[in-house]
Amino acid sequence: MPQFLDTNILLYCISRNNQEAPKQIRAIELLDNQTNCLSIQVLQEFYVQATRASRPDPIPHRLATALINTWSRFRIQDMTMPILQSALRIRDAHRISFSDSAVLAAALALGCDRIYTEDLNHGQMIESLTIINPFR
């Protein structure tokens, strides 16, 4: 089954913080799986966070663009009206942020059974998705 990767997985793979080295290794391992799925939202969030000037270790536009192009090998869900409506329903039903709800809606639309993130509760089931914190 396909698995969905949240933005934090992508950000840890570029981290230069020594304290995050174990997370970086795990994130790179996750990115080796060819059944990964992402969303346009996740790629946009990655770009914004990875290149922002206030980040301790920002990466240049060209590198961020190259990484996004590399990750385009995965199945990627666009933000569409049905995804937006699903995100609003998930937000209402589960009382989580809209941003997280949109990620979940994209993962569900792609038929994923797992989402790897540290932003939600490990082991929680939301509809047919299992939330997995790979850094536990």
N, C-alpha and C positions, 0 to 999 in steps of 0.2 A: 504494500500500500504506500502511496505517496506520503511524504512528511513535509510539513510547512516550517520554514525557518523565519523567526521574527528578527527585527532589526538588530537587537542586541547581539545575536550570533554573528552577524556580518561585522559589527563594530569591534567585537573582541578579536576577530581575525586580523585586524590591523593595529591592535593595541601595542604600544611600545612600553607600557607600564610593567615593570618586572613583577609586581604583585599580581598582575593579571595573567601571567605566563601560563598557569594551568588552564585557565579559561580560554586563552588563545589556542592552546593545543587542542582542546576539546572542540572549539568552534571550527578549526581547520579540519578535524576529523569529520565533523558533521557535513561540511561542505564537499567532502569527497563522495558523498552518496548521490548517485545519479537520479534518484527518485525525488529529489528535493523540489519544493515549490516555493515561490515567492509571490509577492504582489507588487504592483506599481507603487503602492503606498510605502511598502517596506524599502524599496529601492530609493524612493524620494527621501524618506527619513534617514537612510544611510548617508546619502549624499550631503544632506543638510548638516547632520551631526559630525560626519567625518571631516568636513572641510571648514567648519565654523572656526573663526579666528580665536574665539575664547577657549577652544579645546586645548588641553596641554600638548597634544601631539597632532595638530591638524595635518591632513594630507593635501597635496595640491589637486586642483581640478582635474588635471590630466590623469593622475593615478586613480582618483575616484571614478572617473569616466571609464577607464580601462577595466576596473574591477566590475563595474556595472555591466559592461559589455561581456565580460567573462561569465558573469552569473546569468546572462541572458540565455545560456544553454538550458536552464531550468524552465519548467512550466511557470508562466507568470500570469497572474490574474489581473486584468484591468479593473479599474473602478467604474462600475456601470450602475445604472439605476437599480437593477435587481440586487446588486451587492449593497448599495446604500440602504435600500429598504430592509434587507436582511440584517445589516449592522444596527439599524435603528431598533428592530425587533429584539435582537440579542441584547442590546444595551438595556432596553426596557425590562426584559425577562430576567437578566442576571445582574443588573445594577453595576456594570463595569464601565470604564471609560469608553467614549465613542471610538477613539483610536484603536483600543484593544478589540472592540466589537467589530470594527471594520476588518481588522486582521483575521479574526475568527470567521467572519462572513466569507472572506476570500478563500481561506483554507477549506471551508465547507464546500464552496462552489467548485473547488478543484478536486473534491473527493478525498481529501486527506483524512487520515485517522488519528494523526498526532501533530501537535504543534510544539516546537521547541522554543521556549521563552523563559526568561526569569521574571517576567512582569505579571504573571498570573499564578494561581495556586497549584503547585505540583500535585498531580494525581486527580485534579478536578476534571470532571466530564462536563462538557458543554455540547449539548446535542450529541453528535457522534464523534466528537473530538476529545482526545485525552491530552491534557496539558502536561508537558514534561519539562522540568527544569533540569537541563543537562549538566548543570554546575553543582548540583547537590552532592 
